[in-house]
Amino acid sequence: ETYYAQAALLDPTNASLLADYGRVLFLNGKYAEAVSKLNDAVRFASDPVPHLYLRGLALFSAGRLAEANADLDAYLKARPADTGAREFYGLLLKSQGHCAEAAAFLEKAASTPGRRAQAQCLLALGRGPEAAVVLESLPADDMGVLNDRAAVLAAIGEHRRAREVAARIPANRRVTGVLDTCETVEK
């Protein structure tokens, strides 16, 4: 950190150096300072887009969600193929309760947590059958996926399938209530 501070004093308009300094500050948990250096990097860069993603992360970590959204949105408009950034932004939107937008961003998520978040958003939007399809595409050996799958199937009225899925989950790892709900409805 000291190296970057001294180097920035010698070359205060070097965008690459400022971005590296901002990255070090971010990694050290100094989010407000990181945002300041990344603001400078964006200002002095001939192409500011590469710095928007890290500044968006720093803004998010500093609790400045609207600004984080703006940076991440601008970054993804310029770099739509960055699946990692798309997934992070989708999770950020979900955490803010913007399920419709999050579901769209998470549609191409590569990770299981990203796809599970997409399914949760779809269910919250009343699109349970689509959520079930997403969960069916995920690994059947992941207990979280199986719990989500059972809950979604129960929520959309497919109680027999929900019971079958829930029965594959060890009792100590099963979300409570899914089997009870299915038994009550089936009686």
Secondary structure, 3 states (H helix, E strand, C coil): CHHHHHHHHHCCCCHHHHHHHHHHHHHCCCHHHHHHHHHHHHHHCCCCHHHHHHHHHHHHHCCCHHHHHHHHHHHHHHCCCCHHHHHHHHHHHHHCCCHHHHHHHHCCCCCHHHHHHHHHHHHHCCCHHHHHHHHHCCCCCCHHHHHHHHHHHHHCCCHHHHHHHHHCCCHHHCCCCHHHHHHHHHC
